Amino acid sequence: MLTIEIIGVLLLLVGLVIYSMVRTMQQRKEAEVPERAERAARILVVDDDPDFVKVTKRILESRGYDVGTASSGAQALKTMRSGSPKPDLVLLDIMMDYITDGLDVSNAIQRDPQLKDIPVIMVTSLTGVKSQEIFPSDQRVAVAGWLSKPVRAHSLLKAVQDSLAGAPEGIPVGVPAVS
C-alpha cells in the first residue's frame, strides 16, 4: 500500500514538473518580441498615466522607434500641429482629461488635412460590456487598431508594426480590443 502511495506522489511530482516546463515555454514565447524596426518610425504616445507612458516608451525605443509623448489630447494635437516632425503613428488612450478625450482627438486627427493620414491605435482599459455601453455603438472611429491595458510588449509591437504597414481603418467602437 505504501508503494502505491509513493508511486502516486511521484506521478504527481512528474506532472507538476512537466506542467512547469510547458508553462515556462509558453511564457518565453509570449515574451518574444518582433525584430527591431527597419526604420526609425516616429510614434506619439498619448496617455495621462505616466507609468504606462514610461513603460511603453521604453519598449518602443528598445526596438528602434523614435518616441514622443503627450499627457492629454490637447497636448497631442498641439504637438502634431507644431512645426516639429509629425508622428508616423499615434498610440492614444481613450480616457484622459474626460471620458471621450481620445475619441475626440482621433476625430480631430481625421478632420485635419495635415494629420488625417496618421494611423491611430486606441489604447483602453475599457474592455467589459458595461464599459462599452458608454460609447455610441454606431459611431465609427477611424483607427488602425485597439489595444487593451495592460498591454503586453509583444501585442504592442505587433500592433505598431501592423499599423505602420497599413492596417484597415474604421473599426466600430463596440469591437472588443485586441489582446
URVEN-V54415 format. One record per helix or strand of 3 or more residues. SS is the DSSP state (2 for helix, 1 for strand). FROM is the first residue (numbers start at 1). LEN is the number of residues. If there is no record, write none. Layout:
ss=SS from=FROM len=LEN
ss=SS from=FROM len=LEN
//
This chain:
ss=2 from=2 len=30
ss=1 from=42 len=5
ss=2 from=50 len=13
ss=1 from=66 len=5
ss=2 from=73 len=9
ss=1 from=89 len=5
ss=2 from=101 len=11
ss=1 from=119 len=6
ss=2 from=129 len=4
ss=1 from=145 len=4
ss=2 from=153 len=12
//
